[in-house]
Amino acid sequence: MTKKIDQILANQAAHAVRSEMGMAVAKENGNYQLAAFNCEQAFESRLMQGLITWRSGDNPTQYFEQAISRFAQDWQTLQEIDSKSPKLSDARYEQVYFVAYLVDQPLPFSAQSNAAEAMQCDRRLDAALGQWLFDGWDASLWNSGMEELKRKGSPLAVETYSFYRQVMETTMQDLPELEATADQLFRRRKKDGFFSGGVRTSGGGPDNDVTVDYRFAALAKRVGYAGNSIHAWRW
């Protein structure tokens, strides 16, 4: 790894530690919103560490397993703070599906959760894809997400999620070509406002150079494909 990559990894590790400290403060004070924020940040930091490691050609499994374990602990804390109405949607849970599937870990929540209905369109779409990874499918959730994405998202965002749907329905013989498409679509995120304005782990802006399309990797794994691109899961 280069010094630049090492520094980014170190920054993400430090951010993960700060999030753990923030969660401890939130738990002590019964602050649900602070707990939800730190739950999301702790998961995101470990996911980012894993993606950077993956892009560098190394095995990201330990970071992904840590991300799932930490989310499980933090989600339990959220439920303890607010025993009546804790919301998975407050913690960006939809990303957990993909990571858990890649490393063969159980979900720390119900696979067919209906928590996504009030979320923004791309998050609803991620939740629908995640449910499919774990043997479910919510066509209504997907359709509503796509309709809104076509109104509010970028053309690249629409093309990307339409592509994910194509991967779900593909045959093994078509996947090598789709793998090349996945790489092309991902590279375009670098200059796309929709992805640049989103979470860093989606690969928008400068993070495009150090991350991968882990959503595609999980979907491809689900249909039994192990390719050779940087976006393929090889571990």
Secondary structure, DSSP 8 states (H G I E B T S, - for coil): --HHHHHHHHHHHHHHHHHHHHHHHHHHHT-HHHHHHHHHHHHHHHHHHHHHHHHTTS--HHHHHHHHHHHHHHHHHHHHH-SS---GGGGTTHHHHHHHHHTT---SS-TT--TTTTS-HHHHHHHHHHHHHTT---HHHHHHHHHHHHHHS-HHHHHHHHHHHHHHT--GGGHHHHHHHHHHHHHHGGG-HHHHTS-GGG--GGGGGT---HHHHHHHHHTT---SSTTS---
